[in-house]
Amino acid sequence: MADVVGPVHTNGMGADAVPSPSLDQVREYIRASKAQNTLRGYQSDWRGFCQWCEAHGLCPLPALPETVAAFIAECASALKVGSIQRRLNAIAEAHKALGLESPTHSPIVTNTMKGIRRTKGAAPAQKAAALTDDIRAMVDVTDAGLIGLRDRALILVGFAGAFRRSELVGLSVEDCSFGNDGLTVTLRRSKTDQTGAGRKIGIPYGSNPETCPVRSLQAWMEQAGLTAGPMFRSISRHGQIRSGGLSGGDVARVVKKLALRAGLDPAKYAGHSLRAGHATSAAIAGASERSIMNQTGHRSVQMVRRYIRDGNLFRENSAGKLGL
């Protein structure tokens, strides 16, 4: 994506009145305004659009609305709705970066996108929520030794804390403190907290020592000898604990591995299953919207209500009153 800023107003002074270092700082702050993953995605999508335009002899910047509409129509044969929308976002950002009007707001583009949504369907494909019984089954089939200790702590803390994958692998020993009531985790940064304001999450002791997230984390830290640095780390086949932390993909692989052993379909489960499972299981148990949002950090009540609806599908189902 073009590495530029919009027009700089100089209050009547010449353009030379704005020192170059100041513009460099502006560019840095603009880049910092969005998450790195978002920027990488935009850059990749923008390159794809430019390559498509070059192959068709069209101009990508500024792009005509008809060009963008034709591009997303062709994308619809191979991409999901969410992926196409992300490409539109990248095109819009590239135009805004140059102070240009975005062609993505043109009726021909919005109507094409609306038709794609109606044709392909807009419901996102989501991984299954790992409910409490699923988590217990996964814990029962963990390995012996350090790998088992790490995996148990990983899924139990991830489930009880309703953590995103990025939050889970970003935890450090310094972020965790233990008290009489349980574990307090300080999230330094998350998807909805890019400014790094941070927030604290409490995880109480579990009633069953075998599935208690607090005791499981303590056991992992003690046996692994962790005093600082990443909380969840890779382990060599020789049992050597490495200094680097796990990746989001590693979390997904652990969840899939344990799901398979527990007799679940591993294709339906991934790292997000822990977070979704917390919200759904809490809703089934009658937890309030507010308490679920406090744990998950969701800002949108609509998202949490979707989990609550899933949790209440059979709890308050009128079909169960029909006497069949």
Backbone torsions as a table, in degrees:
resi	resn	phi	psi	omega
1	MET	NA	147.6	-177.9
2	ALA	-57.6	130.4	-179.2
3	ASP	-94.3	74.9	-176.1
4	VAL	-138.5	166.2	172.9
5	VAL	-116.8	165.2	-179.9
6	GLY	-72.0	-177.8	-179.0
7	PRO	-57.0	138.3	179.1
8	VAL	-103.4	121.0	179.7
9	HIS	-83.3	133.2	-174.3
10	THR	-114.4	13.4	177.8
11	ASN	54.1	40.3	175.4
12	GLY	90.5	-12.6	178.6
13	MET	-81.1	163.5	178.6
14	GLY	-68.1	163.2	-179.0
15	ALA	-61.9	-28.5	-178.7
16	ASP	-69.3	-11.4	-178.5
17	ALA	-72.1	-17.2	178.9
18	VAL	-93.5	109.1	-176.6
19	PRO	-64.9	145.4	-178.7
20	SER	-57.9	-41.8	178.9
21	PRO	-58.6	-32.2	179.2
22	SER	-66.5	-42.1	177.9
23	LEU	-64.6	-37.9	177.0
24	ASP	-61.0	-39.7	179.3
25	GLN	-67.8	-37.8	176.7
26	VAL	-60.4	-44.8	179.4
27	ARG	-60.4	-41.2	-179.9
28	GLU	-63.6	-42.1	179.8
29	TYR	-68.0	-36.1	177.5
30	ILE	-63.7	-43.2	177.8
31	ARG	-63.9	-36.4	-178.9
32	ALA	-74.4	-10.7	-178.3
33	SER	-73.3	-14.6	179.9
34	LYS	-124.6	151.3	179.3
35	ALA	-62.6	149.0	-179.1
36	GLN	-60.6	-38.9	178.4
37	ASN	-62.3	-38.2	178.5
38	THR	-65.4	-44.7	179.6
39	LEU	-62.4	-43.2	179.1
40	ARG	-61.9	-41.2	178.7
41	GLY	-63.8	-44.0	178.3
42	TYR	-61.0	-44.7	-178.3
43	GLN	-62.6	-41.7	178.4
44	SER	-64.8	-44.9	-179.5
45	ASP	-67.0	-36.9	179.2
46	TRP	-66.5	-41.1	177.0
47	ARG	-61.1	-39.5	178.7
48	GLY	-63.2	-40.0	178.5
49	PHE	-66.9	-42.3	178.9
50	CYS	-62.1	-41.1	178.9
51	GLN	-65.1	-38.9	178.4
52	TRP	-64.5	-44.3	-180.0
53	CYS	-62.7	-41.5	179.3
54	GLU	-62.6	-40.7	-179.8
55	ALA	-66.4	-26.5	-178.0
56	HIS	-104.6	5.9	178.6
57	GLY	67.8	35.5	-177.8
58	LEU	-117.2	159.5	-178.9
59	CYS	-92.5	125.9	-179.4
60	PRO	-84.3	-22.3	-173.8
61	LEU	-149.6	109.1	-3.3
62	PRO	-76.3	142.9	-178.5
63	ALA	-94.0	141.3	174.9
64	LEU	-74.2	147.5	176.6
65	PRO	-55.1	-36.7	-179.7
66	GLU	-64.7	-32.8	177.7
67	THR	-66.0	-45.8	-179.1
68	VAL	-65.7	-41.0	179.5
69	ALA	-62.1	-42.9	178.9
70	ALA	-65.0	-37.3	179.6
71	PHE	-62.7	-49.9	-177.3
72	ILE	-71.2	-29.0	176.2
73	ALA	-64.0	-39.0	177.4
74	GLU	-70.9	-37.0	178.3
75	CYS	-62.0	-30.1	-174.3
76	ALA	-62.9	-19.9	-179.5
77	SER	-75.7	-17.3	-175.2
78	ALA	-129.8	-18.9	-173.4
79	LEU	-111.6	157.9	174.8
80	LYS	-80.3	164.2	-176.9
81	VAL	-57.9	-44.2	-179.1
82	GLY	-61.8	-38.0	179.5
83	SER	-68.5	-37.4	177.8
84	ILE	-67.2	-41.6	178.9
85	GLN	-62.6	-36.9	179.0
86	ARG	-65.1	-35.9	177.2
87	ARG	-67.1	-37.3	174.9
88	LEU	-63.1	-40.3	178.6
89	ASN	-62.0	-39.9	179.8
90	ALA	-65.3	-41.6	178.3
91	ILE	-63.2	-42.7	179.3
92	ALA	-62.9	-43.1	-179.2
93	GLU	-64.1	-39.0	-179.7
94	ALA	-63.9	-39.2	179.1
95	HIS	-71.3	-40.7	178.7
96	LYS	-63.7	-33.4	-179.3
97	ALA	-62.6	-26.1	178.3
98	LEU	-101.9	7.3	-179.5
99	GLY	73.7	21.7	-179.1
100	LEU	-97.9	150.9	176.1
101	GLU	-70.4	133.1	-177.0
102	SER	-76.5	131.3	176.6
103	PRO	-74.3	-8.7	-176.1
104	THR	-71.6	-15.4	179.9
105	HIS	-90.8	-1.8	-179.5
106	SER	-67.6	145.1	179.8
107	PRO	-54.5	-36.9	-178.0
108	ILE	-65.5	-33.0	179.0
109	VAL	-77.3	-47.5	-178.2
110	THR	-63.9	-37.7	178.9
111	ASN	-71.2	-35.6	175.6
112	THR	-63.4	-42.7	179.4
113	MET	-65.7	-38.5	178.0
114	LYS	-62.4	-40.9	177.9
115	GLY	-65.6	-37.5	177.3
116	ILE	-63.4	-43.3	179.1
117	ARG	-61.8	-42.6	-178.7
118	ARG	-68.7	-34.5	-177.5
119	THR	-77.3	-45.8	-174.5
120	LYS	-91.4	-19.8	-174.9
121	GLY	84.2	140.8	-174.2
122	ALA	-105.9	-0.5	-178.1
123	ALA	-69.5	123.0	-178.5
124	PRO	-71.8	144.5	175.3
125	ALA	-78.8	118.6	-174.9
126	GLN	-118.0	151.3	176.1
127	LYS	-75.1	155.0	-179.3
128	ALA	-68.2	147.0	175.4
129	ALA	-78.3	130.6	175.7
130	ALA	-84.3	105.2	-177.7
131	LEU	-80.6	174.7	-173.4
132	THR	-56.3	-44.3	179.3
133	ASP	-64.2	-34.9	177.6
134	ASP	-65.4	-42.1	179.6
135	ILE	-63.3	-43.5	177.9
136	ARG	-59.5	-42.3	-179.9
137	ALA	-64.7	-37.6	178.4
138	MET	-66.9	-41.2	179.0
139	VAL	-61.0	-37.4	-177.3
140	ASP	-65.5	-20.9	-174.5
141	VAL	-112.7	16.9	177.2
142	THR	-70.6	158.9	-178.7
143	ASP	-69.9	164.8	170.5
144	ALA	-81.8	163.5	175.9
145	GLY	79.3	-161.3	-173.4
146	LEU	-62.9	-39.6	-179.4
147	ILE	-62.4	-42.0	178.2
148	GLY	-64.6	-41.9	178.0
149	LEU	-60.6	-45.1	179.6
150	ARG	-64.4	-45.8	-177.0
151	ASP	-65.3	-39.4	177.4
152	ARG	-62.9	-46.0	179.4
153	ALA	-63.7	-38.9	-177.9
154	LEU	-61.9	-51.3	-175.4
155	ILE	-76.0	-33.6	-179.6
156	LEU	-71.9	-42.6	177.7
157	VAL	-69.8	-40.5	177.6
158	GLY	-61.0	-40.0	-180.0
159	PHE	-72.2	-50.1	-176.6
160	ALA	-67.5	-34.0	-179.5
161	GLY	-87.9	-7.6	-177.9
162	ALA	54.5	43.9	-174.9
163	PHE	-83.0	146.4	165.6
164	ARG	-72.1	160.2	179.0
165	ARG	-57.1	-45.1	-177.5
166	SER	-63.5	-34.7	178.8
167	GLU	-70.7	-39.4	-177.5
168	LEU	-66.1	-47.2	-178.0
169	VAL	-76.7	-16.6	178.6
170	GLY	-85.2	-5.1	-179.3
171	LEU	-67.5	139.9	173.4
172	SER	-117.7	163.6	178.3
173	VAL	-58.2	-37.1	-178.9
174	GLU	-66.9	-18.9	-179.4
175	ASP	-81.2	-8.9	-172.1
176	CYS	-115.8	131.2	175.6
177	SER	-134.4	143.1	-175.7
178	PHE	-108.5	140.2	178.8
179	GLY	-141.0	-173.4	-178.6
180	ASN	-63.5	-30.6	-177.3
181	ASP	-89.4	-17.1	-179.3
182	GLY	145.4	-146.2	-174.9
183	LEU	-105.6	133.5	172.8
184	THR	-110.9	122.4	-179.6
185	VAL	-110.8	129.0	175.5
186	THR	-101.3	112.9	176.1
187	LEU	-84.4	115.6	-177.6
188	ARG	-74.6	-34.0	-177.6
189	ARG	-158.8	145.7	178.5
190	SER	-148.4	179.4	-177.4
191	LYS	-58.0	-38.2	-179.0
192	THR	-97.5	9.2	179.7
193	ASP	-138.0	65.4	-177.3
194	GLN	-72.4	-16.3	179.9
195	THR	-82.7	-7.8	176.6
196	GLY	76.8	27.2	178.0
197	ALA	-64.9	-32.5	178.1
198	GLY	80.2	155.8	173.7
199	ARG	-153.4	156.1	-177.9
200	LYS	-105.2	141.9	179.6
201	ILE	-125.9	130.9	177.7
202	GLY	-98.7	134.9	175.7
203	ILE	-124.6	108.3	-177.4
204	PRO	-74.8	163.0	173.8
205	TYR	-61.9	141.6	177.0
206	GLY	-83.4	157.3	-179.5
207	SER	-74.6	-23.6	179.4
208	ASN	-109.7	116.4	-178.9
209	PRO	-55.1	-29.9	-177.7
210	GLU	-69.8	-26.6	-178.3
211	THR	-120.7	18.3	179.9
212	CYS	-76.9	118.4	-179.0
213	PRO	-64.5	-33.5	-178.1
214	VAL	-68.9	-50.4	179.8
215	ARG	-64.3	-36.1	179.5
216	SER	-64.5	-40.7	179.0
217	LEU	-68.4	-40.5	177.6
218	GLN	-61.4	-41.5	-179.7
219	ALA	-64.5	-42.3	178.8
220	TRP	-63.2	-46.1	-178.7
221	MET	-63.4	-40.9	-178.2
222	GLU	-66.8	-47.9	-177.4
223	GLN	-70.5	-31.2	179.9
224	ALA	-85.0	-10.8	-179.9
225	GLY	66.8	37.4	-176.7
226	LEU	-84.8	126.8	177.3
227	THR	-125.3	-15.2	179.7
228	ALA	-164.9	164.1	176.6
229	GLY	88.7	-166.5	-177.0
230	PRO	-57.1	139.0	-179.0
231	MET	-75.6	-47.0	-176.2
232	PHE	-107.9	120.7	-171.6
233	ARG	-127.9	159.9	176.3
234	SER	-77.1	153.8	-178.2
235	ILE	-129.1	129.6	179.7
236	SER	-71.2	165.9	-179.7
237	ARG	-67.1	-14.2	176.7
238	HIS	-93.3	6.0	177.5
239	GLY	84.9	12.9	179.6
240	GLN	-86.8	126.5	-180.0
241	ILE	-84.1	123.8	-178.2
242	ARG	-84.9	160.6	-175.6
243	SER	-78.4	-27.6	-177.8
244	GLY	-79.4	154.2	179.6
245	GLY	-83.0	167.3	176.4
246	LEU	-71.2	163.3	174.1
247	SER	-103.0	169.3	176.2
248	GLY	-60.2	-36.5	177.3
249	GLY	-64.6	-33.8	177.2
250	ASP	-63.3	-39.7	178.4
251	VAL	-61.7	-45.1	178.4
252	ALA	-59.7	-41.5	-179.5
253	ARG	-65.7	-38.2	177.6
254	VAL	-64.1	-45.8	-179.6
255	VAL	-61.8	-44.9	-179.7
256	LYS	-64.6	-40.6	179.5
257	LYS	-59.8	-47.8	-177.8
258	LEU	-72.7	-32.9	176.6
259	ALA	-62.5	-43.5	179.0
260	LEU	-61.5	-46.6	180.0
261	ARG	-63.5	-31.4	-178.0
262	ALA	-83.3	2.4	178.5
263	GLY	85.7	15.3	177.1
264	LEU	-97.6	163.2	179.0
265	ASP	-80.5	109.4	-175.8
266	PRO	-63.8	-22.9	179.8
267	ALA	-66.5	-21.8	-176.7
268	LYS	-91.8	-6.1	-173.8
269	TYR	-122.0	148.0	177.1
270	ALA	-158.6	-168.2	-177.1
271	GLY	-58.2	-38.0	-178.6
272	HIS	-67.9	-16.5	-179.2
273	SER	-61.1	-30.2	179.9
274	LEU	-68.2	-47.4	-179.2
275	ARG	-66.5	-47.2	178.8
276	ALA	-63.7	-36.7	-180.0
277	GLY	-66.1	-37.3	177.0
278	HIS	-60.4	-51.9	-176.7
279	ALA	-61.9	-42.7	-178.8
280	THR	-69.8	-44.3	179.6
281	SER	-64.1	-39.5	178.2
282	ALA	-64.2	-39.0	177.9
283	ALA	-65.5	-40.8	177.8
284	ILE	-60.8	-37.3	-179.3
285	ALA	-79.2	-1.4	176.4
286	GLY	91.5	14.4	178.3
287	ALA	-66.1	148.2	-178.4
288	SER	-76.9	160.8	175.9
289	GLU	-56.3	-44.0	-176.1
290	ARG	-61.8	-43.5	-177.6
291	SER	-68.8	-35.6	177.9
292	ILE	-66.7	-44.0	179.9
293	MET	-66.0	-33.5	176.9
294	ASN	-62.0	-36.0	-177.8
295	GLN	-82.6	-43.3	-175.8
296	THR	-79.4	-25.9	-176.5
297	GLY	79.9	11.7	177.8
298	HIS	-63.1	137.6	174.0
299	ARG	-93.7	-24.6	-177.7
300	SER	-97.4	119.1	178.2
301	VAL	-68.7	-25.2	179.3
302	GLN	-63.4	-38.6	179.4
303	MET	-65.6	-43.9	-179.9
304	VAL	-65.9	-38.7	179.6
305	ARG	-63.7	-27.0	175.8
306	ARG	-64.8	-42.8	176.5
307	TYR	-64.3	-40.0	-179.1
308	ILE	-64.1	-40.4	176.9
309	ARG	-61.2	-42.2	177.9
310	ASP	-62.1	-39.8	-178.9
311	GLY	-70.2	-25.2	-177.2
312	ASN	-100.0	8.1	-177.4
313	LEU	-55.3	-37.8	-176.5
314	PHE	-113.4	-13.3	-178.1
315	ARG	-72.6	-41.5	178.8
316	GLU	-125.4	63.3	-174.7
317	ASN	-103.7	121.9	-177.6
318	SER	-64.7	-25.8	179.9
319	ALA	-64.1	-24.2	179.0
320	GLY	-74.4	-9.4	179.5
321	LYS	-98.0	4.0	-173.9
322	LEU	-85.6	-8.3	177.6
323	GLY	75.2	23.7	-179.5
324	LEU	-79.7	NA	NA
